[in-house]
Amino acid sequence: MTVGATLKTLAEQLARGDVSSEELTRDAIARIRASDPDLNAFITVTEEAALVAARDADATRADGNAGPLTGIPIAHKDIFCTEGIRTSCGSHMLANFVSPYDATVVSKLKAAGTVMTGKTNMDEFAMGSSNETSFFGPVRNPWNHEYVPGGSSGGSAAAIAAGMVPAATGTDTGGSIRQPAAFCGITGLKPTYGRVSRYGMVAFASSLDQGGPMARSAEDLAPMLSVMAGFDPRDSTSVDRALDNYEAALALEPAGVRIGLPRQYFDGIKDKRITDAIDSVRVELERQGAHVQEVSLDHTELAVPAYYVIASAECSTNLSRYDGVRYGHRCADPRDIEDLYLRSRDEGFGTEVKRRILTGTFALSVGYFDAYYLKAQQVRRLIRDDFLRAFEQVDVLLTPTTPTPAFKLGEKLTDPVEMYQQDVFTTPASLAGVPALAAPAGFADGLPVGFQLIGPHFEEGRLLAMADAWQRATDFHLREPAG
């Protein structure tokens, strides 16, 4: 397996019999063992189980029952429950938690014949934009080890960019698939809220969390999404709607597509390298027949504050279950029940998680609920309405993914407000529940720069097609970090 091999290439090699799944898996494990000490992209490596699954996949292929993903090595973000394997969420609180069941996403990909090589590192409970808040230490960007890979799905993004696996799962609450995809030079998709089951995906902010695929190209995301998406009766937020044929959607051409450039997404960008990269995408898609016009999303500047009130409030509620009684970390020799609660939570949670729990608890408290949480939900509706009006004029929006390329490890860790501003272009789509995709658009000082496509609800196929059209004309998604 070459470092930059796409999922499609590997699937074709498997189908021709050029390589077996066991060979691919052994190669992936070897790459993880060689590269991960420097990158820290994995929390758990499941070598023995992976080889068993690979042999099963080879047997399935020999029987003539192989699907598009049969035998492909992948990794799961360590927020998805995996039966018999540790699911830590990057936290001391769950450092020794072994799940008794698989998340729906995990079980679907397992049934499709994929081979899980391990669980990837992440910001603690998915709270962070740099993958520096993990109890297991920060992940490093494969393009430059002094820089962050983005968060919270930075482990998955780094593993793909470094050639350890061709694809992985991630979760996106306010940009946690898209931002690390942009920072690491890969492609990632946040589907429409409710399109991918949340069952078995440990909750951060229940009205925002959404699982999605990460890979090198939009072409690779299509078969991953086809397996991951779909209605799940075990998830009350799952949408009962027929699936599109995402692989067939890749044939859609940009000709005649109306692309909107939201003015508010470009007004405040100080880094010309970002706007130049986005402009190159615009020029190429126009060359292929797309029509571009400016649109306005009037409430964009309110997205970050509204997001952090809502997300913190929901995390405060969701993380209240970690009390040292039922499961998770429990302090030693508690004096009484109050001491048990206080010390278990103090020892189990990191600084950023505590900050968000306190913020959310305050926003939900008596006397402040209407002023903060209710007001944030009203702003959320205004942001959603902005998108609905925009999509009456255009078919898809083209925006930056982040205001800058990746930043240095530790650079923003002590300034949470500055860190939160990294999400300025990703949180609006999360608040509105619409699908959004990030893909590489170029490089700045050796670091990847990404662009973002945002579409109407359930238009993932259109986003994949537009990104694929760009990637057929360029090779940024195929470039590899040195070494």
C-alpha positions as CSV (number, residue, x, y, z in Angstrom):
1,M,0.0,0.0,0.0
2,T,1.5,3.3,-1.0
3,V,1.3,6.1,1.5
4,G,-1.0,8.2,-0.6
5,A,-3.2,5.3,-1.9
6,T,-6.9,6.2,-2.0
7,L,-9.6,4.0,-0.8
8,K,-10.8,3.5,-4.4
9,T,-7.3,2.4,-5.5
10,L,-7.0,-0.1,-2.7
11,A,-10.5,-1.5,-3.4
12,E,-9.6,-2.0,-7.1
13,Q,-6.4,-3.8,-6.1
14,L,-8.4,-6.1,-3.8
15,A,-10.9,-6.8,-6.5
16,R,-8.2,-7.7,-9.0
17,G,-6.5,-9.9,-6.5
18,D,-3.3,-7.9,-6.6
19,V,-3.2,-7.8,-2.8
20,S,-5.2,-9.4,0.0
21,S,-6.9,-7.7,2.9
22,E,-4.5,-9.4,5.3
23,E,-1.6,-7.9,3.4
24,L,-3.1,-4.4,3.4
25,T,-3.9,-4.7,7.1
26,R,-0.4,-5.9,8.1
27,D,1.0,-2.9,6.1
28,A,-1.4,-0.5,7.8
29,I,-0.4,-1.8,11.2
30,A,3.2,-1.5,10.3
31,R,2.7,2.1,9.3
32,I,0.9,2.9,12.5
33,R,3.7,1.3,14.6
34,A,6.3,3.3,12.6
35,S,4.6,6.7,12.5
36,D,2.4,6.9,15.5
37,P,5.2,7.5,18.1
38,D,5.8,10.8,16.4
39,L,2.2,11.7,15.7
40,N,0.2,10.2,18.6
41,A,-2.8,9.7,16.3
42,F,-4.0,6.5,17.9
43,I,-5.1,5.8,21.4
44,T,-5.7,2.1,20.8
45,V,-4.3,-0.2,18.1
46,T,-6.3,-3.4,17.6
47,E,-3.7,-5.5,15.7
48,E,-5.0,-9.0,16.5
49,A,-8.6,-8.2,16.0
50,A,-7.8,-6.5,12.7
51,L,-5.9,-9.5,11.3
52,V,-8.9,-11.7,12.2
53,A,-11.2,-9.3,10.4
54,A,-8.9,-9.1,7.4
55,R,-8.9,-12.9,7.0
56,D,-12.6,-13.0,7.3
57,A,-12.8,-10.3,4.6
58,D,-10.5,-12.3,2.3
59,A,-12.8,-15.3,2.8
60,T,-15.8,-13.2,1.9
61,R,-14.1,-12.1,-1.2
62,A,-13.2,-15.6,-2.2
63,D,-16.8,-16.6,-1.8
64,G,-17.8,-13.9,-4.3
65,N,-19.7,-11.8,-1.7
66,A,-17.4,-8.8,-1.4
67,G,-18.7,-5.2,-1.4
68,P,-16.9,-1.9,-2.2
69,L,-15.4,-1.7,1.2
70,T,-14.7,-5.3,2.0
71,G,-11.2,-5.7,3.3
72,I,-10.3,-2.0,3.6
73,P,-8.4,-1.0,6.7
74,I,-10.0,2.0,8.5
75,A,-9.9,3.6,12.0
76,H,-12.6,4.9,14.3
77,K,-12.5,8.0,16.3
78,D,-12.4,7.0,19.9
79,I,-15.9,8.5,20.6
80,F,-17.6,5.6,18.9
81,C,-18.4,2.6,21.2
82,T,-16.7,-0.6,20.1
83,E,-17.6,-3.9,21.6
84,G,-14.9,-5.3,23.8
85,I,-12.5,-2.5,23.0
86,R,-11.7,0.6,25.0
87,T,-13.7,3.7,24.2
88,S,-12.0,6.6,26.1
89,C,-13.2,9.8,24.3
90,G,-9.7,11.1,25.0
91,S,-10.5,11.5,28.7
92,H,-9.2,10.2,32.0
93,M,-12.8,9.8,32.9
94,L,-13.2,6.9,30.5
95,A,-9.6,5.8,30.2
96,N,-10.5,2.2,31.2
97,F,-14.0,2.0,29.8
98,V,-14.6,-1.0,27.6
99,S,-17.9,-0.8,25.7
100,P,-20.3,-3.8,25.7
101,Y,-21.7,-3.0,22.3
102,D,-20.9,-1.4,18.9
103,A,-22.1,2.0,17.8
104,T,-24.4,1.8,14.8
105,V,-21.7,3.4,12.6
106,V,-19.2,0.8,13.8
107,S,-21.6,-2.1,13.2
108,K,-22.5,-0.9,9.7
109,L,-18.9,-0.5,8.6
110,K,-18.1,-3.9,10.2
111,A,-21.0,-5.5,8.2
112,A,-19.6,-3.8,5.1
113,G,-16.4,-5.7,5.5
114,T,-14.1,-2.9,6.7
115,V,-11.2,-3.8,9.0
116,M,-10.8,-1.7,12.1
117,T,-7.1,-1.1,12.9
118,G,-7.7,1.0,16.0
119,K,-9.2,4.0,17.8
120,T,-7.9,7.5,17.0
121,N,-7.0,10.2,19.4
122,M,-9.2,13.2,19.9
123,D,-9.9,16.3,22.0
124,E,-11.4,15.2,25.3
125,F,-15.1,14.5,24.8
126,A,-14.7,16.2,21.4
127,M,-14.2,19.6,23.1
128,G,-11.5,21.4,21.3
129,S,-10.2,22.8,18.0
130,S,-6.6,21.6,18.1
131,N,-6.5,18.1,19.5
132,E,-4.4,19.3,22.4
133,T,-7.0,18.6,25.2
134,S,-6.7,14.8,25.0
135,F,-5.8,13.0,28.3
136,F,-3.4,10.9,26.1
137,G,-1.5,13.9,24.8
138,P,-1.7,16.1,21.7
139,V,-1.8,14.8,18.1
140,R,0.8,16.3,15.8
141,N,0.2,17.5,12.2
142,P,1.9,15.1,9.7
143,W,2.9,18.1,7.5
144,N,4.8,19.7,10.3
145,H,5.1,18.1,13.8
146,E,5.3,21.5,15.5
147,Y,1.7,22.3,14.4
148,V,-1.7,21.1,15.4
149,P,-3.8,18.8,13.2
150,G,-7.1,20.5,14.2
151,G,-9.8,19.0,16.4
152,S,-11.6,17.2,17.7
153,S,-11.2,14.6,14.9
154,G,-7.5,15.4,14.6
155,G,-6.3,11.8,15.2
156,S,-8.4,10.5,12.3
157,A,-7.2,13.3,10.0
158,A,-3.6,12.8,10.9
159,A,-3.8,9.0,10.4
160,I,-5.2,9.5,6.9
161,A,-2.7,12.2,5.9
162,A,0.2,10.2,7.2
163,G,-0.9,7.1,5.2
164,M,-1.7,4.9,8.2
165,V,-5.2,4.2,6.9
166,P,-7.1,5.3,3.7
167,A,-10.2,6.4,5.6
168,A,-11.6,6.9,9.1
169,T,-14.7,8.0,11.0
170,G,-15.0,11.4,12.7
171,T,-17.6,13.4,14.5
172,D,-18.5,17.1,13.9
173,T,-20.2,19.2,16.5
174,G,-19.0,22.7,15.4
175,G,-16.5,21.8,12.7
176,S,-14.6,18.8,14.2
177,I,-14.4,16.9,10.9
178,R,-14.0,19.9,8.6
179,Q,-11.3,21.9,10.4
180,P,-8.9,18.9,10.9
181,A,-9.5,17.9,7.3
182,A,-8.5,21.4,6.2
183,F,-5.4,21.4,8.5
184,C,-4.2,18.0,7.4
185,G,-5.0,18.2,3.6
186,I,-7.7,15.5,3.4
187,T,-11.4,15.5,2.7
188,G,-14.1,15.3,5.3
189,L,-17.9,15.5,5.3
190,K,-20.4,16.6,8.0
191,P,-23.7,15.1,6.8
192,T,-27.1,16.7,7.5
193,Y,-28.0,16.4,11.1
194,G,-29.9,13.1,11.6
195,R,-28.5,11.5,8.4
196,V,-26.0,9.3,10.3
197,S,-27.0,7.5,13.5
198,R,-25.7,8.9,16.8
199,Y,-26.4,5.6,18.7
200,G,-23.3,4.5,20.4
201,M,-21.6,7.8,19.7
202,V,-20.7,9.3,23.1
203,A,-22.7,12.6,23.4
204,F,-21.1,16.0,23.6
205,A,-23.9,18.3,22.4
206,S,-26.9,16.2,21.3
207,S,-28.6,18.7,19.0
208,L,-25.3,19.3,17.1
209,D,-23.2,16.1,17.1
210,Q,-23.0,14.3,13.8
211,G,-20.8,11.4,12.6
212,G,-19.2,11.5,9.2
213,P,-16.5,10.0,6.9
214,M,-13.0,11.3,6.4
215,A,-10.7,10.2,3.6
216,R,-8.3,11.6,0.9
217,S,-10.9,12.4,-1.7
218,A,-14.6,13.1,-2.2
219,E,-14.7,9.9,-4.4
220,D,-13.6,7.9,-1.3
221,L,-16.2,9.6,1.0
222,A,-19.1,8.4,-1.2
223,P,-19.0,4.7,-0.4
224,M,-18.2,5.4,3.2
225,L,-21.3,7.6,3.5
226,S,-23.4,5.1,1.7
227,V,-22.7,2.6,4.5
228,M,-22.8,5.0,7.4
229,A,-26.0,6.9,6.6
230,G,-29.5,5.7,7.1
231,F,-32.4,5.6,9.6
232,D,-31.8,4.0,12.9
233,P,-34.8,3.4,15.2
234,R,-32.4,3.3,18.2
235,D,-31.5,7.0,17.6
236,S,-34.4,9.4,18.3
237,T,-32.7,12.1,16.2
238,S,-32.3,9.8,13.2
239,V,-34.2,10.9,10.1
240,D,-36.3,8.3,8.3
241,R,-35.6,9.3,4.7
242,A,-34.5,7.3,1.7
243,L,-30.8,7.4,1.0
244,D,-29.4,8.9,-2.2
245,N,-26.9,7.0,-4.4
246,Y,-23.8,8.9,-3.4
247,E,-21.5,7.1,-5.8
248,A,-23.8,7.9,-8.7
249,A,-24.0,11.5,-7.6
250,L,-20.3,11.9,-8.3
251,A,-21.2,12.0,-12.0
252,L,-23.0,15.3,-11.5
253,E,-21.1,18.1,-13.3
254,P,-20.6,21.7,-12.2
255,A,-22.1,23.0,-15.4
256,G,-25.1,25.1,-14.5
257,V,-24.7,24.8,-10.7
258,R,-25.2,28.1,-8.9
259,I,-22.4,28.8,-6.4
260,G,-22.9,31.4,-3.6
261,L,-20.0,33.3,-2.0
262,P,-21.2,34.5,1.4
263,R,-19.9,38.0,1.9
264,Q,-19.6,37.6,5.7
265,Y,-17.2,34.7,5.3
266,F,-14.7,36.7,3.4
267,D,-15.0,40.2,5.0
268,G,-12.9,39.4,8.1
269,I,-10.1,37.2,6.6
270,K,-6.7,38.7,7.2
271,D,-4.7,35.9,5.6
272,K,-4.6,36.5,1.8
273,R,-3.4,32.9,1.3
274,I,-6.8,31.6,2.4
275,T,-8.7,33.9,0.0
276,D,-6.4,33.1,-2.8
277,A,-6.9,29.4,-2.3
278,I,-10.7,29.8,-2.3
279,D,-10.5,31.9,-5.4
280,S,-8.6,29.2,-7.2
281,V,-11.5,26.8,-6.5
282,R,-14.0,29.4,-7.7
283,V,-12.1,29.9,-10.9
284,E,-11.8,26.2,-11.7
285,L,-15.5,25.5,-11.0
286,E,-16.5,28.5,-13.2
287,R,-14.3,27.1,-15.9
288,Q,-16.3,23.9,-15.6
289,G,-19.5,25.8,-16.1
290,A,-20.7,26.8,-12.7
291,H,-22.2,30.3,-12.1
292,V,-21.0,32.3,-9.1
293,Q,-22.7,35.1,-7.3
294,E,-22.4,36.8,-3.9
295,V,-25.0,36.0,-1.2
296,S,-25.5,37.3,2.3
297,L,-25.8,35.3,5.6
298,D,-26.6,38.2,7.9
299,H,-26.2,36.5,11.2
300,T,-22.9,34.8,10.7
301,E,-21.0,36.8,13.3
302,L,-23.4,35.5,16.0
303,A,-22.7,31.9,15.2
304,V,-19.7,31.3,17.5
305,P,-21.2,32.9,20.6
306,A,-24.6,31.1,20.0
307,Y,-22.8,27.8,19.4
308,Y,-20.7,27.9,22.5
309,V,-23.7,28.7,24.7
310,I,-25.8,25.9,23.2
311,A,-23.0,23.3,23.0
312,S,-21.8,24.1,26.6
313,A,-25.3,23.8,27.9
314,E,-25.9,20.5,26.3
315,C,-22.4,19.2,27.4
316,S,-23.2,20.2,31.0
317,T,-26.3,18.0,30.9
318,N,-24.7,15.1,29.0
319,L,-21.6,14.9,31.2
320,S,-23.6,15.0,34.5
321,R,-23.8,11.2,34.3
322,Y,-20.1,10.9,35.0
323,D,-20.3,11.1,38.8
324,G,-18.1,8.3,40.0
325,V,-21.0,6.0,40.8
326,R,-22.3,4.3,37.6
327,Y,-19.2,4.2,35.3
328,G,-16.1,6.2,34.5
329,H,-13.4,7.3,36.8
330,R,-14.0,7.0,40.6
331,C,-11.7,8.7,43.1
332,A,-10.0,6.6,45.8
333,D,-11.4,6.4,49.3
334,P,-14.1,9.0,49.2
335,R,-15.1,10.4,52.6
336,D,-18.8,10.8,51.7
337,I,-21.0,11.1,48.6
338,E,-20.2,14.8,48.1
339,D,-16.5,14.0,48.1
340,L,-17.1,11.2,45.7
341,Y,-18.8,13.5,43.2
342,L,-16.3,16.3,43.6
343,R,-13.1,14.4,43.4
344,S,-14.2,11.9,40.8
345,R,-15.2,14.7,38.4
346,D,-12.2,16.9,39.3
347,E,-9.8,14.1,38.6
348,G,-11.6,12.7,35.6
349,F,-12.2,15.8,33.5
350,G,-9.6,18.1,31.9
351,T,-9.5,21.9,32.0
352,E,-11.4,22.6,28.8
353,V,-14.2,20.1,29.7
354,K,-14.6,21.7,33.1
355,R,-14.7,25.2,31.5
356,R,-17.5,24.2,29.2
357,I,-19.5,22.4,31.9
358,L,-19.3,25.5,34.1
359,T,-20.3,27.8,31.2
360,G,-23.2,25.5,30.3
361,T,-24.4,25.1,33.9
362,F,-24.4,28.9,34.3
363,A,-26.4,29.4,31.0
364,L,-29.0,26.9,32.2
365,S,-29.3,28.2,35.7
366,V,-32.4,30.0,37.1
367,G,-32.4,33.6,36.1
368,Y,-30.0,33.1,33.2
369,F,-31.8,30.5,31.0
370,D,-33.8,33.1,29.1
371,A,-30.9,35.5,28.7
372,Y,-28.4,33.0,27.4
373,Y,-29.7,29.6,26.3
374,L,-33.1,30.7,25.0
375,K,-31.5,33.7,23.2
376,A,-28.9,31.5,21.7
377,Q,-31.6,29.1,20.3
378,Q,-33.4,32.1,18.8
379,V,-30.2,33.2,17.1
380,R,-29.8,29.6,15.9
381,R,-33.1,29.9,14.1
382,L,-32.1,33.1,12.5
383,I,-28.9,31.5,11.2
384,R,-30.9,28.5,9.9
385,D,-33.3,31.0,8.1
386,D,-30.3,32.7,6.5
387,F,-29.2,29.5,4.9
388,L,-32.7,28.7,3.7
389,R,-33.0,32.1,2.0
390,A,-29.5,31.7,0.5
391,F,-30.5,28.3,-1.0
392,E,-33.4,29.9,-2.8
393,Q,-30.8,31.7,-4.8
394,V,-28.0,29.2,-5.1
395,D,-27.4,25.5,-5.0
396,V,-24.2,25.4,-2.9
397,L,-22.1,27.8,-0.9
398,L,-18.3,28.1,-1.3
399,T,-16.4,29.4,1.7
400,P,-13.1,29.1,3.6
401,T,-13.0,26.3,6.2
402,T,-10.7,28.1,8.7
403,P,-9.4,31.7,9.0
404,T,-5.8,30.5,8.9
405,P,-3.8,27.4,8.2
406,A,-2.8,25.1,11.1
407,F,-1.2,27.0,14.1
408,K,1.6,25.9,16.3
409,L,1.1,23.5,19.3
410,G,0.4,25.6,22.4
411,E,-0.1,28.8,20.5
412,K,-3.8,29.2,21.4
413,L,-4.2,26.8,24.2
414,T,-4.2,29.4,27.0
415,D,-6.6,31.7,25.1
416,P,-9.9,29.9,24.8
417,V,-11.6,32.9,23.0
418,E,-9.0,33.0,20.3
419,M,-9.3,29.2,20.0
420,Y,-13.0,29.3,19.7
421,Q,-12.7,31.8,16.8
422,Q,-11.1,29.1,14.7
423,D,-14.7,27.7,14.4
424,V,-16.1,30.9,12.9
425,F,-16.7,29.4,9.4
426,T,-17.8,25.9,10.5
427,T,-20.3,26.5,13.4
428,P,-23.0,28.1,11.2
429,A,-23.6,24.9,9.2
430,S,-23.7,22.9,12.4
431,L,-26.3,25.2,14.0
432,A,-28.4,25.0,10.9
433,G,-28.0,21.2,10.6
434,V,-27.1,21.5,6.9
435,P,-24.3,19.3,5.3
436,A,-20.8,20.7,4.8
437,L,-17.7,19.3,3.2
438,A,-14.0,20.4,3.6
439,A,-11.3,19.6,1.0
440,P,-7.8,20.7,0.3
441,A,-7.3,23.8,-1.9
442,G,-3.6,24.4,-1.8
443,F,-0.7,25.1,0.6
444,A,0.7,28.0,2.6
445,D,4.2,27.7,3.9
446,G,4.0,23.9,3.5
447,L,0.8,23.6,5.4
448,P,-2.5,22.6,3.8
449,V,-5.3,25.1,3.2
450,G,-8.9,23.9,2.8
451,F,-12.1,25.1,1.3
452,Q,-15.7,24.4,2.4
453,L,-18.8,23.6,0.5
454,I,-22.2,23.9,2.3
455,G,-25.4,22.6,0.8
456,P,-29.1,22.4,1.6
457,H,-30.4,19.7,3.9
458,F,-29.7,16.2,2.5
459,E,-27.7,17.4,-0.5
460,E,-24.6,15.5,0.4
461,G,-24.4,14.1,-3.1
462,R,-24.1,17.6,-4.7
463,L,-21.3,18.5,-2.3
464,L,-19.4,15.3,-3.1
465,A,-19.9,15.9,-6.9
466,M,-18.6,19.5,-6.7
467,A,-15.6,18.5,-4.6
468,D,-14.9,15.6,-6.9
469,A,-15.0,17.9,-9.9
470,W,-12.3,20.1,-8.3
471,Q,-10.2,17.1,-7.3
472,R,-10.3,15.6,-10.8
473,A,-8.7,18.9,-12.0
474,T,-6.1,19.1,-9.2
475,D,-3.9,16.9,-7.1
476,F,-3.7,18.6,-3.7
477,H,-5.6,15.7,-2.1
478,L,-3.0,13.2,-3.3
479,R,0.1,15.0,-2.0
480,E,1.9,13.5,0.9
481,P,3.8,14.9,3.9
482,A,7.5,14.5,3.7
483,G,8.8,11.3,5.3
